[in-house]
Amino acid sequence: MNQLGHVYFIGAGVGARTITLQGFEALKQADVAIYDALVDATLLAHVPDDCLQIPVGKRGGQKSTPQAEINRLLIAYAQQGQTVVRLKSGDGMIFGRIREEIEALRMVPCTWTIVPGVSSALAAPALAGIPLTDKVLSQGFGVFTGHNLDALDWDAIARLETLVFLMASRNLPEILQRLQANGKAAETAIAIIRQAGCADQQLWSGTLTDILDATAGIRLSPCIVVIGEVVTLQQTLSGPLAGQTILVTRAASQASAFTQMLRAQGATVIDLPALEITPPSSWAALDEAIAQLEQFDWLILTSANGVNYFFERLHAAGKDSRALGGVKIAVVGKKTAKVLGNYHLSPDFIPPNYVADSLVEAFPESLTGKKILFPRVETGGRELLMQELTAQGAQLTEVPAYQSGCPEAIAPAAAEALDQGQADIITFASSKTVKNVQHLLTQVSGLDSQLPNVCLASIGPQTSVTCQDCFGRVDLEAKEYTLEGLTAAMITWVSQQR
């Protein structure tokens, strides 16, 4: 007879960053992962490679796995001696139907462990900058499900200072009506938080009387609803960019660090990838240059992409950073320097203002006769730097290291934010992102008509020129031409608007 397995009921929290340490450690032991629809899929990257993954999500209006089938799966794999993780979003003990599943295991019997999670009722308001209690505004709060409204005591609920409703999007109009009918003031503040803890987290705020108009036509699920005067503290506690929905136009693979930076300042961030970074049409020129590295005096790297693709080919040639022992390195920008540090190297020169245009002017030695290797984007890059290097007498070898293209279509979440008038700011970190966004907007009827209401934020002078060419304006420009500088400029702009 097989040794009985064990079932871990893990509360996964919201998003990918609020799972507990105990839950994370249990994930790494899983033979079988049985998970709900609202669990962040990136958590499954931490289960063993041979772990069997079984989705059993239940979503309103969609095909769902019956509870009896979930119970059967838990029992079947536990009886095979497997370590099973039953992964539920938030905390499975709050509206999580753990009781039915444990009762099924007890009939076998099987062993189990409950791993508490951070409930969405607590995490979503906190991530949005809304405290559920406050010395002045709220001495306590109640948490309710938006299902089966007839089972709730609305007279008692309406007297509570702060309310949190889970799974409330479908019945939101009736919830608001019942609260007001039982004495909750029409001007009571309310916030709706969708996709809490995720990169596309969004927040709408208003009052009991106007929130439905503010969210008309918008699919709110999955969301958490917070009702009470604590909602008015949201902008105070959630950072200087609170209430701002910002579209980030970097390549999808490069947006996460900038997204985290903006979210740390309280912004709602939606990715609008405007670049697709791919290998060049041929590696031949770069590989040939790498084979002759010892002939070069300087290596110039103007982007993180250039760094990564250069070292990818360096390693493909069987070499490592030591092959650059006799070559000096110039980089443009703090981010490029940081990525270079991933390969255990520091640049010999970073131009002031972190822009390529100042590289030649401030170069630390005469360029006459210097042999320079410049891995760069294959097409669409600026030619000025190469012209100036050549004019100063450098022997320049430019080679394609990567290609930068435009996505085929605008990201749906970004299109929805623009279409619904929810976007406050679009960030541009290069001229190419400006041109590509202009192209993407023309593909969807009516989207470009929303742009006059959106702030266009530029990382530097050349990007600003392109904004003027494409859109006839630029609303703010970073003083320091970095993502940190762009963030600082947006904070100043939002403060001025307020």
Secondary structure, 3 states (H helix, E strand, C coil): CCCCCEEEEEECECCCCCCCHHHHHHHCCCCEEEECCCCCHHHHHHCCCCCEEEECCCCCCCCCCCHHHHHHHHHHHHHCCCEEEEEECECCCCCCCHHHHHHHHHCCCCEEEEECCCCHHHHHHHHCCCCCCECCCECCEEEEECCCHHHCCHHHHHHCCEEEEECCCCCHHHHHHHHHHCCCCCCCEEEEEECCCCCCCEEEEEECCCHHHHCCCCCCCCEEEEECHHHHHHHHHCCCCCCCEEEECCCHHHCHHHHHHHHHCCCEEEECCCCEEECCCCCHHHHHHHHCHHHCCEEEECCHHHHHHHHHHHHHCCCCHHHHCCCEEEECCHHHHHHHHCCCCCCCECCHHHCHHHCCCCCCCCCCCCEEEEEEECCCCCCHHHHHHHHCCCEEEEEEEEEEECCCCCCHHHHHHHHCCCCCEEEECCHHHHHHHHHHHHCCCCHHHHHHHCEEEECCHHHHHHHHHHHCCCCEECCCCCHHHHHHHHHHHHHHHC
